[in-house]
Amino acid sequence: MTVSAAQPSNRRDASSRAHNPDGVRRDILAVATEEFARKGFSGARVDEIAARMQTSKRMIYYYFGDKEGLFVAVLEAAYAGIRAIEAELDLAGLPPLDALRRLTEFTFNYQNANPDFVRLVMVENIHNGAHLARSVNIQSVNMSVLHVLRDIYHRGVAQGAFRSGLDVIDIHMTISALSFFNVSNRATFSLIFKRNMASRAALARRREVVAETVVRFVAKG
């Protein structure tokens, strides 16, 4: 009785997945993101991801090829997520200084609200970028932030608000590094210096420091 009762449900699930492959792919990526972020590439198990999805490893491999292909897709999706929201900030409509500050504050807020993004980047750096080297999309996905920064910077230089001769990749790296640290080193920093870096007041204060640091680095005078 139990087996026959479960079969229609299984058939419905299989039919639903067959008719919504994009949804299945998104669901797998969501579960895999959590697994890889918490356990790293080596510690994560496709069996566990499949169990949480109530599907089979074969289904996951059908979409992503193998474990490494799944991890590459997770990384691509993680970067695409932040880039997609950046594109909606309408920074071109703001004065250069305001645009730079807004982009910096957004980056800080996003990384603090999405610690799995930071963990995934840390995991991939432990592996020296070996998995991203397989990606054919990762550079094109991330070029958008350089285009945005380049527009802000050139407008700022033209208006006399920014110093000339700076590299937009250096600016991007500075924004990313200052935002990243507040998540990647939160536990150790909070413990050593007895400061709760996750409190609302601490986050607001740190966000202001990060934004001011970036603006002063780029601003003229």
C-alpha positions as CSV (number, residue, x, y, z in Angstrom):
1,M,0.0,0.0,0.0
2,T,2.7,2.4,0.9
3,V,4.6,1.9,-2.4
4,S,1.6,2.2,-4.6
5,A,0.5,5.4,-2.7
6,A,3.9,7.0,-3.3
7,Q,4.1,6.2,-7.0
8,P,1.6,8.8,-8.2
9,S,3.3,11.5,-6.2
10,N,6.7,10.5,-7.6
11,R,5.3,10.5,-11.2
12,R,3.8,13.9,-10.6
13,D,7.1,15.2,-9.3
14,A,9.0,13.8,-12.3
15,S,6.4,15.2,-14.7
16,S,6.6,18.6,-13.0
17,R,10.4,18.6,-13.2
18,A,10.3,17.6,-16.8
19,H,8.1,20.5,-17.7
20,N,10.1,23.0,-15.7
21,P,13.8,22.3,-16.3
22,D,14.8,25.9,-15.5
23,G,13.1,25.7,-12.2
24,V,14.7,22.4,-11.4
25,R,18.1,23.9,-12.3
26,R,17.5,26.9,-10.0
27,D,16.4,24.7,-7.1
28,I,19.5,22.5,-7.5
29,L,21.7,25.5,-7.5
30,A,20.1,26.9,-4.4
31,V,20.7,23.8,-2.4
32,A,24.2,23.3,-3.8
33,T,25.1,26.9,-2.9
34,E,24.3,26.2,0.7
35,E,26.2,22.9,0.7
36,F,29.4,24.3,-1.0
37,A,29.4,27.5,1.1
38,R,29.2,25.5,4.4
39,K,31.3,22.5,3.6
40,G,33.6,23.7,0.8
41,F,34.2,21.9,-2.5
42,S,35.9,18.9,-0.9
43,G,33.4,18.5,1.9
44,A,30.2,18.9,0.0
45,R,28.6,15.7,-1.3
46,V,26.4,15.4,-4.3
47,D,24.5,12.6,-2.6
48,E,23.4,15.0,0.2
49,I,22.4,17.6,-2.4
50,A,20.3,15.0,-4.2
51,A,18.8,13.8,-0.9
52,R,17.7,17.4,0.0
53,M,16.3,17.8,-3.5
54,Q,14.5,14.5,-3.2
55,T,16.1,13.6,-6.6
56,S,19.0,11.4,-7.8
57,K,22.6,12.1,-8.5
58,R,21.8,11.2,-12.1
59,M,19.4,14.1,-12.4
60,I,22.0,16.5,-11.0
61,Y,24.7,15.2,-13.4
62,Y,22.2,15.5,-16.3
63,Y,22.1,19.2,-15.7
64,F,25.7,19.9,-14.6
65,G,27.8,17.0,-15.8
66,D,29.7,16.3,-12.6
67,K,30.5,17.8,-9.1
68,E,32.9,20.3,-10.5
69,G,30.5,21.4,-13.2
70,L,27.9,21.9,-10.4
71,F,30.3,24.0,-8.4
72,V,31.3,26.1,-11.4
73,A,27.6,26.8,-12.0
74,V,27.1,27.7,-8.4
75,L,30.0,30.2,-8.6
76,E,28.7,31.7,-11.9
77,A,25.2,32.1,-10.4
78,A,26.7,33.8,-7.3
79,Y,28.6,36.4,-9.3
80,A,25.6,36.9,-11.7
81,G,23.4,37.6,-8.7
82,I,25.4,40.6,-7.4
83,R,26.1,41.9,-11.0
84,A,22.3,41.8,-11.8
85,I,21.4,43.9,-8.8
86,E,24.3,46.4,-9.5
87,A,22.8,46.9,-13.0
88,E,19.5,48.2,-11.4
89,L,21.2,50.9,-9.2
90,D,20.8,53.6,-11.9
91,L,24.3,55.0,-11.1
92,A,24.5,56.8,-14.4
93,G,21.9,59.2,-13.2
94,L,23.9,60.2,-10.1
95,P,26.8,62.7,-9.8
96,P,30.1,60.7,-9.8
97,L,30.8,61.1,-6.1
98,D,27.3,60.0,-5.1
99,A,27.4,57.1,-7.6
100,L,30.7,55.9,-6.2
101,R,29.4,56.1,-2.7
102,R,26.2,54.3,-3.6
103,L,28.0,51.5,-5.4
104,T,30.4,51.0,-2.4
105,E,27.5,51.0,0.1
106,F,25.6,48.5,-2.0
107,T,28.6,46.2,-2.2
108,F,29.0,46.3,1.5
109,N,25.3,45.7,2.2
110,Y,25.1,42.9,-0.4
111,Q,28.1,41.0,1.0
112,N,26.9,41.3,4.6
113,A,23.4,40.1,3.6
114,N,24.8,37.3,1.5
115,P,27.6,35.6,3.5
116,D,27.4,32.5,1.3
117,F,28.7,34.6,-1.6
118,V,31.8,35.5,0.5
119,R,32.2,31.9,1.6
120,L,32.0,30.6,-2.0
121,V,34.7,33.1,-3.1
122,M,36.9,32.0,-0.2
123,V,36.4,28.4,-1.0
124,E,37.4,29.0,-4.7
125,N,40.5,31.0,-3.6
126,I,41.6,28.0,-1.4
127,H,41.6,26.0,-4.7
128,N,43.5,28.8,-6.5
129,G,40.6,29.5,-8.9
130,A,40.9,26.0,-10.4
131,H,37.2,25.6,-10.9
132,L,36.5,29.0,-12.3
133,A,39.2,28.3,-14.9
134,R,36.6,26.0,-16.4
135,S,34.0,28.7,-16.7
136,V,33.5,30.3,-20.1
137,N,31.2,33.0,-18.7
138,I,32.8,34.2,-15.5
139,Q,34.8,37.1,-17.1
140,S,31.9,38.4,-19.2
141,V,29.6,38.2,-16.2
142,N,31.9,40.3,-14.1
143,M,32.9,42.9,-16.8
144,S,29.7,44.8,-16.1
145,V,31.0,46.2,-12.8
146,L,34.1,47.5,-14.5
147,H,32.0,49.2,-17.2
148,V,29.9,50.8,-14.5
149,L,33.0,51.9,-12.5
150,R,34.7,53.2,-15.6
151,D,31.7,55.4,-16.5
152,I,31.6,56.8,-12.9
153,Y,35.3,57.4,-12.9
154,H,35.6,59.0,-16.3
155,R,32.7,61.3,-15.5
156,G,34.3,62.2,-12.2
157,V,37.6,63.0,-13.8
158,A,35.9,65.1,-16.5
159,Q,34.1,67.1,-13.9
160,G,37.2,67.6,-11.8
161,A,35.8,65.6,-8.9
162,F,38.2,62.6,-9.2
163,R,42.0,62.2,-9.4
164,S,43.3,61.2,-12.8
165,G,45.5,58.2,-13.5
166,L,43.7,55.6,-11.3
167,D,42.9,52.1,-12.5
168,V,39.2,51.0,-12.2
169,I,40.3,47.5,-11.3
170,D,42.2,49.0,-8.3
171,I,39.1,50.9,-7.3
172,H,36.9,47.8,-7.7
173,M,39.4,45.7,-5.7
174,T,39.4,48.3,-2.9
175,I,35.6,48.3,-2.7
176,S,35.5,44.5,-2.7
177,A,38.3,44.0,-0.2
178,L,36.9,46.5,2.4
179,S,33.4,45.0,2.1
180,F,34.6,41.4,2.0
181,F,36.7,41.6,5.2
182,N,33.7,42.5,7.3
183,V,32.2,39.1,6.5
184,S,35.2,36.9,6.0
185,N,37.0,38.0,9.3
186,R,33.9,38.8,11.3
187,A,34.2,35.9,13.8
188,T,37.9,36.3,14.6
189,F,37.9,40.1,14.6
190,S,34.8,40.2,16.9
191,L,36.4,37.7,19.3
192,I,39.9,39.2,19.4
193,F,38.8,42.8,19.8
194,K,35.5,42.2,21.7
195,R,33.5,44.1,19.1
196,N,30.3,42.7,17.6
197,M,30.9,43.3,13.9
198,A,27.4,42.0,13.1
199,S,25.4,44.4,15.2
200,R,23.3,47.0,13.4
201,A,25.3,49.9,14.8
202,A,28.7,48.3,13.9
203,L,27.5,47.6,10.4
204,A,26.3,51.1,9.9
205,R,29.6,52.6,11.3
206,R,31.7,50.2,9.2
207,R,29.7,50.9,6.0
208,E,30.3,54.6,6.5
209,V,34.1,54.1,7.1
210,V,34.3,51.9,3.9
211,A,32.4,54.3,1.7
212,E,34.4,57.3,3.0
213,T,37.7,55.5,2.5
214,V,36.9,54.7,-1.1
215,V,35.6,58.2,-1.9
216,R,38.7,59.8,-0.3
217,F,40.9,57.5,-2.3
218,V,39.3,58.5,-5.6
219,A,38.3,62.1,-4.9
220,K,40.5,65.0,-6.0
221,G,41.9,67.3,-3.4
